[in-house]
Amino acid sequence: MPNLRSQKRSSEETVVKEEEEQTNVKMEINKADNISQWIMLGPESLFNDGSISIARLPHPQNGVASLFGFKDKSVFELMKYKEIFRSWFINETVQKDGSFTIMTPMDPLFLALPFVEKSSIKGHFTTLDNILMDDEYSPGMRQLESCLSHNQLLKICDSKGSDDLIVYKGNREKITQWLTKKVYKMQKHLENASINVKQGAQITGFVRSSDGHNKKDDCLRYSWEMVSDYITEAKSLELKEKFEIKDLVKPVAKTDPPLAKRQKLNDETESCVEDYRDKNTDKNKKSAGNQTKLTRTQKQLSKVDKKGMKTMSSFFTAKPKK
C-alpha cells in the first residue's frame, strides 16, 4: 500500500525530489520559445512576492496535461495567447515573442472532480490523498490537495470519520447540484452584465448588448458552455438535458443563384446574333414572323443586304490544311 501524503515522511530525500520536479516545470516554462522573460496577466497580488508555484495537472475536461498556478491555497489556470505577427516593447528592449499568459482563478473542485468520480466507482470511502493519486502529476496533486478544504469537498462528496482521519466518497446528486449552481450563478452574472452572448458570440462576445439585457435562454446556454469547458463531455450532456438546452440552428447563408451557361442578351444584341448565326436566318424569321413581333432594330437589320457576308460560325471553324 502506498504511503499516504498525510503521513510524516521518513526522510528528506522525497522532499528534495519534489522541489526538483517543481523547479523543472518552471524552467520548462521559462525556456519556451527560447526567451528569458515572458508577459503574464493576472491579479496584482500574485506578483508582489513572486511566490507562485506552477505545476502540471490533467485538465478536467479531457485529461490533457496543462499548467496551473498555486498560491495561498488558491488555484489559477494558465492560458497562453499567441499571434504570429506580434512583439512587445519592454523598456529599451524589444521582445520578439509577442505572446502573453493569462492567469485566471478557478475552483479547485473542478480539478478534483474527475478523481473523485473515478475513486467512487467501487462505492468505497477513502482518504483525500488516495483520491488524488497520479504518479505522473505528483507535485501538482500535492499542491491541489493543499487547496481543498473539508467544507469544499462536502459540496461534491459524502464523508465519514473524525478530525484525525476523514474519508470521502463522491455523491452523484451533490455533484449535479453543485454544477447546476455554477451554471445559474454564471447566468445571473451575464444577465446583469449586458454582454452579448447570443448566437455568434464567438465574434461579438465583448460587445455590449444594445438591449441592455439578454434573454435568459441565451445566457443559460452560454453559462452551460462555459462550465462545460471544465467537465467531461458526459457531464456536459447530462447538464444539457437537465436544462433542456436545444441545439442551435445555424442560419443558412444566402447564395446567389447559379449563373446560366449563357447569359441572356438584350433584344438588340440578340438580333445581331440571330442575323449572323445562320444563312437561313431570313427564312426562319419569315416563318416565325407571325409568331414573334420584331423590334425596330430587327426590322432595320432585315433590310440590310447580307450577300457576301460571312457567318459567325465561319470564324470558329478549323481552316483546311494545305
C-alpha positions as CSV (number, residue, x, y, z in Angstrom):
1,M,0.0,0.0,0.0
2,P,1.5,3.4,-0.9
3,N,2.4,5.8,1.8
4,L,-0.2,8.5,2.4
5,R,0.9,12.0,1.9
6,S,-0.8,12.9,5.2
7,Q,1.7,10.7,7.0
8,K,5.1,12.1,8.0
9,R,7.9,11.3,5.6
10,S,10.7,9.2,7.0
11,S,13.5,11.1,5.1
12,E,14.2,14.4,3.4
13,E,15.1,12.7,0.1
14,T,11.4,12.7,-1.1
15,V,11.0,16.4,-0.2
16,V,14.1,17.3,-2.2
17,K,12.9,15.3,-5.2
18,E,9.5,17.1,-5.2
19,E,11.2,20.5,-5.1
20,E,13.4,19.5,-8.1
21,E,10.3,18.4,-10.1
22,Q,8.6,21.8,-9.5
23,T,11.8,23.6,-10.4
24,N,12.0,21.7,-13.7
25,V,8.4,22.7,-14.6
26,K,9.3,26.4,-14.0
27,M,12.4,26.0,-16.1
28,E,10.4,24.4,-19.0
29,I,8.1,27.4,-19.0
30,N,10.9,29.9,-19.0
31,K,12.7,28.1,-21.8
32,A,9.6,28.1,-24.0
33,D,10.4,29.8,-27.3
34,N,13.9,30.4,-26.1
35,I,13.1,33.6,-24.3
36,S,14.3,34.7,-20.9
37,Q,11.2,36.7,-20.0
38,W,7.5,36.4,-20.7
39,I,4.4,38.5,-20.2
40,M,1.8,37.4,-17.7
41,L,-1.5,39.0,-16.9
42,G,-3.3,38.3,-13.6
43,P,-4.3,39.8,-10.2
44,E,-1.6,42.2,-9.0
45,S,-1.4,40.4,-5.6
46,L,0.0,37.3,-7.4
47,F,3.2,39.1,-8.4
48,N,4.0,41.0,-5.2
49,D,6.4,38.5,-3.7
50,G,6.9,36.1,-6.7
51,S,5.9,33.0,-4.7
52,I,3.7,31.4,-7.3
53,S,4.1,27.7,-7.7
54,I,3.5,26.3,-11.1
55,A,2.7,22.6,-11.7
56,R,1.2,20.3,-14.3
57,L,-2.2,18.7,-13.9
58,P,-4.6,16.9,-16.2
59,H,-7.2,19.2,-17.5
60,P,-10.7,18.2,-16.1
61,Q,-12.3,18.3,-19.5
62,N,-10.1,16.0,-21.5
63,G,-7.2,14.9,-19.3
64,V,-4.5,16.8,-21.3
65,A,-1.5,18.0,-19.3
66,S,-2.0,21.7,-18.5
67,L,-0.3,24.3,-16.4
68,F,-1.8,25.7,-13.2
69,G,-0.6,28.2,-10.6
70,F,-0.9,27.8,-6.9
71,K,-0.6,30.5,-4.2
72,D,-2.2,30.9,-0.8
73,K,-4.4,27.8,-1.2
74,S,-5.8,29.3,-4.5
75,V,-5.6,27.8,-7.9
76,F,-5.1,29.7,-11.2
77,E,-5.4,28.4,-14.7
78,L,-2.6,29.4,-17.2
79,M,-3.8,30.2,-20.7
80,K,-1.4,31.3,-23.4
81,Y,-2.4,33.6,-26.3
82,K,-0.1,34.0,-29.2
83,E,-0.2,35.6,-32.6
84,I,2.4,35.3,-35.4
85,F,3.0,39.0,-36.0
86,R,3.2,40.5,-32.5
87,S,6.1,41.6,-30.2
88,W,6.5,43.6,-27.0
89,F,8.4,46.8,-26.2
90,I,9.8,46.4,-22.7
91,N,11.7,49.4,-21.5
92,E,14.6,49.8,-24.1
93,T,14.3,46.3,-25.5
94,V,12.1,44.5,-28.0
95,Q,10.8,41.0,-27.2
96,K,10.3,39.1,-30.4
97,D,7.8,36.7,-28.9
98,G,4.6,38.7,-28.5
99,S,2.6,36.0,-26.7
100,F,1.2,36.5,-23.2
101,T,-0.1,34.2,-20.5
102,I,-3.3,34.9,-18.6
103,M,-3.7,33.6,-15.0
104,T,-7.4,33.3,-14.0
105,P,-8.6,32.0,-10.7
106,M,-10.6,28.7,-10.8
107,D,-12.4,26.5,-8.4
108,P,-10.1,23.6,-7.3
109,L,-13.1,21.3,-7.2
110,F,-13.1,21.2,-11.0
111,L,-9.6,19.7,-10.9
112,A,-10.5,17.2,-8.2
113,L,-13.9,16.1,-9.7
114,P,-12.5,13.5,-12.2
115,F,-10.5,11.8,-9.5
116,V,-13.4,11.9,-7.0
117,E,-15.7,10.3,-9.6
118,K,-13.1,7.7,-10.5
119,S,-12.4,6.7,-6.9
120,S,-16.2,6.4,-6.2
121,I,-16.9,3.8,-8.8
122,K,-16.5,1.0,-6.4
123,G,-18.6,2.8,-3.8
124,H,-15.8,2.9,-1.1
125,F,-14.8,5.7,1.2
126,T,-11.1,6.7,1.0
127,T,-8.8,9.5,2.1
128,L,-8.2,12.6,0.0
129,D,-4.6,11.8,-0.7
130,N,-5.6,8.4,-2.1
131,I,-8.3,10.0,-4.2
132,L,-5.8,12.5,-5.7
133,M,-3.3,9.8,-6.7
134,D,-1.4,10.1,-10.0
135,D,2.3,9.3,-10.2
136,E,2.7,11.4,-13.4
137,Y,1.4,14.5,-11.7
138,S,2.6,14.0,-8.1
139,P,3.8,17.6,-7.4
140,G,0.6,19.1,-8.8
141,M,-1.5,16.7,-6.8
142,R,0.1,17.7,-3.6
143,Q,-0.5,21.4,-4.4
144,L,-4.1,20.7,-5.3
145,E,-4.7,18.7,-2.1
146,S,-3.5,21.7,0.0
147,C,-6.1,23.9,-1.7
148,L,-9.1,21.7,-0.9
149,S,-10.8,22.2,2.4
150,H,-13.2,19.8,4.1
151,N,-16.1,22.2,3.6
152,Q,-15.4,22.4,-0.1
153,L,-15.2,18.6,-0.5
154,L,-18.6,18.3,1.1
155,K,-20.1,20.1,-1.9
156,I,-19.4,17.0,-4.1
157,C,-18.7,14.2,-1.5
158,D,-20.0,12.4,1.5
159,S,-17.6,12.0,4.4
160,K,-17.0,9.8,7.4
161,G,-14.6,9.8,10.3
162,S,-13.3,12.3,12.8
163,D,-10.8,15.1,12.6
164,D,-7.9,12.7,12.8
165,L,-9.0,10.6,9.8
166,I,-11.6,11.7,7.3
167,V,-12.6,9.6,4.3
168,Y,-14.6,10.7,1.3
169,K,-16.8,9.3,-1.5
170,G,-18.3,11.2,-4.4
171,N,-22.0,11.8,-4.3
172,R,-23.6,12.0,-7.8
173,E,-26.6,14.1,-6.6
174,K,-24.3,16.6,-4.9
175,I,-22.1,16.9,-8.0
176,T,-25.1,17.6,-10.2
177,Q,-26.4,20.2,-7.7
178,W,-23.0,21.9,-7.4
179,L,-22.6,22.1,-11.2
180,T,-26.2,23.4,-11.5
181,K,-25.4,26.2,-9.1
182,K,-22.4,27.1,-11.1
183,V,-24.4,27.5,-14.3
184,Y,-27.1,29.5,-12.6
185,K,-24.6,31.8,-10.9
186,M,-22.9,32.5,-14.3
187,Q,-26.3,33.0,-15.9
188,K,-27.3,35.6,-13.4
189,H,-24.0,37.5,-13.9
190,L,-24.4,37.5,-17.7
191,E,-27.9,38.9,-17.4
192,N,-26.7,41.8,-15.3
193,A,-23.5,42.4,-17.3
194,S,-25.3,43.1,-20.6
195,I,-22.7,41.2,-22.6
196,N,-23.7,39.9,-26.0
197,V,-24.0,36.1,-25.6
198,K,-26.4,35.4,-28.5
199,Q,-25.6,33.2,-31.4
200,G,-22.3,34.3,-32.9
201,A,-20.9,35.4,-29.6
202,Q,-17.5,34.0,-30.5
203,I,-17.0,37.2,-32.5
204,T,-19.1,39.7,-30.5
205,G,-18.5,38.3,-27.1
206,F,-17.1,41.6,-25.8
207,V,-19.7,43.8,-27.4
208,R,-22.3,45.3,-25.1
209,S,-25.8,44.3,-25.9
210,S,-27.9,47.2,-27.2
211,D,-31.0,45.7,-25.5
212,G,-29.4,46.1,-22.0
213,H,-30.2,42.6,-21.0
214,N,-30.0,39.3,-22.8
215,K,-32.7,36.7,-23.0
216,K,-32.5,34.1,-20.2
217,D,-32.2,31.3,-22.7
218,D,-29.1,32.8,-24.4
219,C,-27.5,33.4,-21.0
220,L,-28.3,29.9,-19.8
221,R,-26.8,28.4,-22.9
222,Y,-23.6,30.4,-22.7
223,S,-23.2,29.6,-19.0
224,W,-23.6,25.9,-19.7
225,E,-20.9,26.2,-22.4
226,M,-18.5,27.9,-20.1
227,V,-19.0,25.3,-17.3
228,S,-18.6,22.6,-20.0
229,D,-15.1,23.7,-20.6
230,Y,-14.1,22.2,-17.2
231,I,-16.1,19.0,-17.1
232,T,-16.2,15.8,-19.2
233,E,-18.4,15.5,-22.3
234,A,-20.7,13.1,-20.5
235,K,-21.3,15.5,-17.6
236,S,-21.8,18.3,-20.1
237,L,-24.5,16.3,-21.9
238,E,-26.1,15.5,-18.6
239,L,-26.4,19.2,-17.7
240,K,-27.7,19.9,-21.2
241,E,-30.6,17.5,-20.7
242,K,-31.3,18.9,-17.2
243,F,-31.6,22.5,-18.5
244,E,-33.4,21.3,-21.7
245,I,-30.9,23.2,-23.9
246,K,-31.7,22.7,-27.6
247,D,-29.1,22.7,-30.4
248,L,-28.7,25.9,-32.2
249,V,-30.0,26.0,-35.8
250,K,-27.3,27.5,-37.9
251,P,-28.6,30.2,-40.2
252,V,-28.4,29.2,-43.9
253,A,-26.3,31.6,-45.8
254,K,-28.0,33.2,-48.8
255,T,-26.2,32.3,-52.0
256,D,-26.6,33.9,-55.4
257,P,-28.4,31.7,-58.0
258,P,-26.0,29.8,-60.3
259,L,-25.1,31.7,-63.4
260,A,-26.7,30.3,-66.6
261,K,-24.4,28.8,-69.1
262,R,-25.2,31.6,-71.5
263,Q,-26.3,35.0,-70.1
264,K,-29.5,36.4,-71.5
265,L,-28.8,39.1,-74.0
266,N,-30.9,42.2,-74.7
267,D,-33.1,42.4,-77.7
268,E,-30.7,44.4,-79.8
269,T,-27.7,42.1,-79.3
270,E,-29.9,39.1,-79.6
271,S,-31.0,40.3,-83.0
272,C,-27.4,40.6,-84.2
273,V,-26.6,37.1,-83.1
274,E,-29.6,35.8,-84.9
275,D,-28.8,37.7,-88.1
276,Y,-25.2,36.4,-88.4
277,R,-25.6,32.9,-87.0
278,D,-27.1,31.1,-89.9
279,K,-27.7,31.6,-93.6
280,N,-31.3,30.6,-93.3
281,T,-32.0,33.3,-90.7
282,D,-34.2,35.2,-93.1
283,K,-36.3,32.2,-93.8
284,N,-36.6,31.4,-90.2
285,K,-37.7,34.9,-89.4
286,K,-40.3,34.9,-92.1
287,S,-41.7,31.6,-90.8
288,A,-41.7,32.9,-87.3
289,G,-42.9,36.4,-88.2
290,N,-46.4,35.6,-87.4
291,Q,-45.5,34.3,-84.0
292,T,-43.0,36.9,-82.7
293,K,-43.1,40.6,-83.0
294,L,-39.9,42.1,-84.4
295,T,-38.2,45.0,-82.7
296,R,-37.3,48.2,-84.5
297,T,-33.7,47.2,-84.8
298,Q,-34.5,43.8,-86.1
299,K,-36.7,45.3,-88.8
300,Q,-33.8,47.6,-89.9
301,L,-31.3,44.8,-90.0
302,S,-33.7,42.7,-92.0
303,K,-33.5,45.2,-94.8
304,V,-29.7,45.1,-95.0
305,D,-28.2,43.3,-97.9
306,K,-26.1,40.4,-96.5
307,K,-24.8,39.0,-99.7
308,G,-21.1,38.2,-99.4
309,M,-21.0,38.4,-95.6
310,K,-19.5,35.6,-93.7
311,T,-21.5,33.9,-91.0
312,M,-20.3,34.0,-87.3
313,S,-19.7,30.2,-87.3
314,S,-17.2,30.5,-90.2
315,F,-14.8,32.4,-87.9
316,F,-14.6,29.5,-85.4
317,T,-14.3,26.5,-87.8
318,A,-10.9,24.9,-88.4
319,K,-9.0,26.0,-91.6
320,P,-8.4,23.3,-94.1
321,K,-4.9,22.0,-94.3
322,K,-3.0,22.9,-97.5
